[in-house]
Amino acid sequence: MTAVPRSLLRRFKWNAVSFAKSLREDLHGLPARLTQPGRLGEPLNIVHHVGTGDFRDLGQGLLRVLVEIGGLQPHDHVLDIGCGNGRLAEPLARYLSSEGAYLGFDIVRRAIVTCRLRAPGRANFRFAHADILNAHYNPGGRIAEHEYRFPCGDCEVSFAFATSVFTHMQAPSIAHYLAESARVLRPGGRVLFTGFNVDAEAREALASGRAQAKFVPWMEGAHVLSAQSPEGGIAHDDICWRRFLADAGLQLIEFRPGGWRGQPGMGDGQDIFLAEKPA
Ligand SMILES: C[S@@+](CC[C@H](N)C(=O)[O-])C[C@H]1O[C@@H](n2cnc3c(N)ncnc32)[C@H](O)[C@@H]1O
């Protein structure tokens, strides 16, 4: 009998764990779905997992971040990198004006199908699927992350964002995605993204056990939640994030440390970076 490769067993175990986690989150959200009007049809984590918590509240909270920290305006032409099942597309459909436009892409086909089914029906909203290989989200993908060209032309976008996407990507992929962001942004355009930045404070939080996300050192400059599934959660050293931005020709204009570092009263959110393509 052929021995089942260990890597396959590990992947099966990881998938079973992540399915169980998604199911638990869906069950946890069930009372809200059943009791609050309009919530019954919200996307299920077992179809596509985008994170713990309340789909609508988190989407609204993230929109506030784009507006208050990123300076997003209703007339912006927006690119949503790794749009998932439309957690941001839905509040953006109410926020963007008819002069604005939205394009979201993701590597999971069923996420894009979900977005289209739930689409606000506005002509200026588009969703694209990209069959990109990511060991956690799309292990059978045919395009390498560091070779993918974003589905828009040079200087077409005034505001790009990636919420909880670079947390699943290795260094060369992030460097490439930021270079692509710079390509599609207009001069003066902005990109806001979230991630885990291991700077001096985060290093201390990890060493003391205070950090809520328990990253362990992995490859040079990177830290993971599990070495068996690195793309399940990756943090990068501060110096790497700065190099990714500088190499892409983007200027960091704001950095907000997130609650994952374990500072009291800050929740468990990721760090936020805001960068600009120089005019
Ligand atoms: C935690 S979810 C966040 C989804 C969405 N940004 C949100 O905030 O609701 C991470 C998403 O990144 C997508 N993703 C992973 N690797 C990607 C890549 N290389 N390019 C684009 N999307 C990617 C996944 O399919 C997944 O939908």
The ligand as an SDF file (V2000), in Angstrom:
LIG
                    3D

 27 29  0  0  0  0  0  0  0  0999 V2000
   -8.8000   37.3040    5.7900 C   0  0  0  0  0  0  0  0  0  0  0  0
   -9.4590   37.3910    4.1890 S   0  0  0  0  0  0  0  0  0  0  0  0
   -9.8250   39.1290    4.0640 C   0  0  0  0  0  0  0  0  0  0  0  0
  -10.8010   39.4300    2.9540 C   0  0  0  0  0  0  0  0  0  0  0  0
  -11.1540   40.8960    2.7670 C   0  0  0  0  0  0  0  0  0  0  0  0
  -10.0020   41.6950    2.4410 N   0  0  0  0  0  0  0  0  0  0  0  0
  -11.8430   41.4290    4.0020 C   0  0  0  0  0  0  0  0  0  0  0  0
  -11.2500   42.2420    4.7230 O   0  0  0  0  0  0  0  0  0  0  0  0
  -12.9800   41.0180    4.2420 O   0  0  0  0  0  0  0  0  0  0  0  0
   -8.0270   37.2290    3.1560 C   0  0  0  0  0  0  0  0  0  0  0  0
   -8.3790   37.2360    1.6840 C   0  0  0  0  0  0  0  0  0  0  0  0
   -7.1990   37.3650    0.9130 O   0  0  0  0  0  0  0  0  0  0  0  0
   -7.3570   36.5710   -0.2370 C   0  0  0  0  0  0  0  0  0  0  0  0
   -6.0160   36.3320   -0.7590 N   0  0  0  0  0  0  0  0  0  0  0  0
   -5.0450   35.5240   -0.2930 C   0  0  0  0  0  0  0  0  0  0  0  0
   -3.9520   35.5970   -1.0640 N   0  0  0  0  0  0  0  0  0  0  0  0
   -4.2260   36.4940   -2.0430 C   0  0  0  0  0  0  0  0  0  0  0  0
   -3.5120   37.0140   -3.1540 C   0  0  0  0  0  0  0  0  0  0  0  0
   -2.2910   36.6190   -3.4240 N   0  0  0  0  0  0  0  0  0  0  0  0
   -4.1240   37.9160   -3.9360 N   0  0  0  0  0  0  0  0  0  0  0  0
   -5.3760   38.3380   -3.6850 C   0  0  0  0  0  0  0  0  0  0  0  0
   -6.1100   37.8730   -2.6610 N   0  0  0  0  0  0  0  0  0  0  0  0
   -5.5390   36.9750   -1.8500 C   0  0  0  0  0  0  0  0  0  0  0  0
   -8.0710   35.3490    0.2670 C   0  0  0  0  0  0  0  0  0  0  0  0
   -8.6770   34.6040   -0.7500 O   0  0  0  0  0  0  0  0  0  0  0  0
   -9.0680   35.9800    1.2320 C   0  0  0  0  0  0  0  0  0  0  0  0
  -10.2740   36.3170    0.5970 O   0  0  0  0  0  0  0  0  0  0  0  0
  1  2  1  0
  2  3  1  0
  2 10  1  0
  3  4  1  0
  4  5  1  0
  5  6  1  0
  5  7  1  0
  7  8  2  0
  7  9  1  0
 10 11  1  0
 11 12  1  0
 11 26  1  0
 12 13  1  0
 13 14  1  0
 13 24  1  0
 14 15  1  0
 14 23  1  0
 15 16  2  0
 16 17  1  0
 17 18  1  0
 17 23  2  0
 18 19  1  0
 18 20  2  0
 20 21  1  0
 21 22  2  0
 22 23  1  0
 24 25  1  0
 24 26  1  0
 26 27  1  0
M  CHG  2   2   1   9  -1
M  END
$$$$
